[in-house]
Amino acid sequence: MTAYIVRRLLVSVLVLFASSVAVFSMIHLAPGDPVEMLTFESGQITDLDAIRERLGLNDPLPVQYFRFATRALRGDLGHSIRSNRPVTEEFFSRLPNTLKLAVASLILAIIVGMLAGIASAVWANSLIDYVVMFSSVFGISMPVFWLGLMLMLLFSLRLGWLPVSGFSTWKHMILPTITLSTISMASIARLMRSSLLEVLQEDYIRTAKAKGLAYWSVLFRHALRNSLIPVVTVAGLQLGMLLGGAVLTEMVFAIPGVGRLVVDAILTRDFPLVQGSVLFLATGFVLVNLLVDLSYFYLDPRIQYT
Amino acid sequence: MATEVSYPSGTRGKSEWSLSTKVYTTERQRVLRQLFRRRTAVLGLCIIVLELLAIVVGPFLMPYDPTNPSMADRFQPPSRKHALGTDELGRDVLTRILHGGRISVTAGIFSVILGMLVGVPLGLAAGYFGGRIGETIMRFIDVLLSFPGILLAILIVGTLGPSMWNAAIAVAAFSVPIFARVVRGATLSVKGNDYVEAARCVGCGDVRIIYRHILPNVLAPIVVLFTLNIGVAIIYASGLNFVGLGGKPPMPEWGLMLSSGRSYLRHEWWVATFPGLAILITVLAMNLLGDGLRDALDPRLRIQRL
């Protein structure tokens, strides 16, 4: 078990290293010069080369990467070229908004998705099942940004129940959360249904029924636990998807979150900000995947770690 | 008459005895019959055929131009003259959706073909050779998966510069790991079959074995993934266009139409509503067909959608 965790941590570090190299080279090989963009926008004519020299952009790429990596290991990801604030500060001032949105969406998706999936499997081929399956096919086919606009049109513009955009009170969170959770909710419901249906056919379920246990007890004590494994895997992956999908939702509802930060940073070629933010996001994603893998151990003791 | 032998499903070109009807059928006929038995899959197929017909023939039948402004007709609500209304430059929304369908559907198909061309060989090689090659490939896939998909796509568009085709290429990048993983799994299970061993005994080379013996037997998951991923690709490609990381405004791409229409949501709701509806219907049809194909080709096939 310990050996497994240690190995997984090592692999995670490798993955993070590889992705930092990849992001670094991609953003630097891209056409477009941040310094030119900056001076072009401010309208000042200054010595471009002096600025590049100061930012270290004239050095060879491996030297630049080495500098970035050694500083990053000490927790210093540099300053944003545009705002001149530390990258860490920029990122973490935006992170709470995105996290609030992603976590709220994940919780909503898990609760509704699992309940719908369980109901659908328990009453398979009933009206409930058809309704759930029909709506979840719609859910996984939904363009998130369009759903956001439609919800906004109905609840904010027409009915006037909820604010249009911004992110200050809980009322602002309702529509973005529903928008972002739809796809995850639908895929969790579909997976929960098929996984539970499969487990319900196993021999030990028949045994449990045969020895006279109540149906609900069989369902919740025996079947549900074992059908949770694929659902947990996907729920874990969904958190990563949600962080990504938050980009589109943040755009629609004008929420100052990490997604908009990264898109703006890429469009303005703010190298340090892109590298830093992507590194943080990738770290989060890798950690979540690790936690998901470890949680199998508690869900299914049969799984052996080697 | 041959003896009663049942071949494992997925064996191409082989035939089997159907005990119930005593009809001599090929595998292809069996799959098609299974597929057409599913009403939802047939519905999906019908929508796709109708839609393809509409976007191929439709633009020739419409009397309006998709890009030329006609300011006298600004913001006409849906009427007999303009079935879906007109936008902020007086262009007919239906005409633009039909033209845009050519762009969005082509982009979706193009990006999945690209992802397949990279992902399938990687998966075949990783599964067939195993060992160090397989490990290296799968670590590379892990790195790709360690980014939330849309973030990876945004990075790629940031590197290549925003354009419609670059958005499609970026979307291809996150179908690569999905293809690679599934094909690797399928290859691993096919590799152990006797006919692979037999082929090796008669002196077939690795390339021939992979191409003639493995590939035909892992086609089923590839076909299913292909169908399901076109829908996903259309959503993400139009999402990139929506946030500004794609084509430029006069182009009637669905995501672009949505993003320019969102400013007029309050009063001219039709400008943003119908392009999104077009995306939803297209993706829904693809998903219905994909689910049906999966069930028909191999019920045991468990392809996880991400």
Interface residues (C-beta under 8 A of the other chain):
Chain A: V11 L14 V15 L16 A18 S19 A22 V23 M26 I27 L29 A30 P31 G32 V137 F138 I140 S141 M142 P143 V144 F145 W146 L149 M150 M152 L153 L157 S187 L191 P230 V234 L237 G240 M241 L243 G244 G245 V247 L248 M251 V252 V262 V263 I266 L267 V274 V278 L281 A282 F285 V286 N289
Chain B: T40 R139 D142 V143 S146 F147 P148 G149 I150 L151 I154 L155 I156 V157 G158 T159 L160 G161 G231 I235 S238 G239 F242 V243 G244 L245 G255 L258 R262 L265 R266 W269 A272 T273 P275 G276 L277 I279 L280 V283 L284 M286 N287 L288 D291 Q304 R305 L306
